[in-house]
């Protein structure tokens, strides 16, 4: 039982990182498209 909990805990982190990375990429793409539509540079 303890091994199962530890395995779940260890495997949870890559999933959480993937979710956070997806949110960041989605926001970046949204801002990039908005800047492009307004005709201004991203930086």
C-alpha positions in Angstrom: 0.0 0.0 0.0 2.8 2.4 0.9 4.5 1.7 -2.4 1.3 2.4 -4.3 0.9 5.8 -2.6 4.6 6.8 -3.2 4.3 5.8 -6.9 1.1 7.8 -7.3 2.8 10.8 -5.6 5.9 10.6 -7.9 3.8 10.2 -11.1 1.5 13.1 -10.1 4.2 15.7 -10.6 4.8 15.3 -14.3 1.1 15.6 -14.8 0.9 18.8 -12.8 3.9 20.3 -14.7 2.2 19.4 -18.0 -1.0 21.2 -16.9 0.8 24.3 -15.8 3.0 24.3 -18.9 -0.2 24.0 -21.1 -1.8 27.0 -19.3 1.4 29.1 -19.8 1.6 28.2 -23.5 -2.1 28.9 -24.0 -1.7 32.4 -22.5 1.4 33.1 -24.6 -0.3 32.1 -27.8 -3.3 34.2 -26.9 -1.2 37.2 -26.2 0.8 36.7 -29.4 -2.3 36.5 -31.5 -3.7 39.6 -29.9 -0.5 41.5 -30.5 -0.4 40.4 -34.1 -4.0 41.4 -34.7 -3.3 44.8 -33.3 -0.2 45.2 -35.4 2.4 45.5 -32.6 5.4 43.6 -31.6 5.3 41.1 -28.8 8.4 42.5 -27.1 
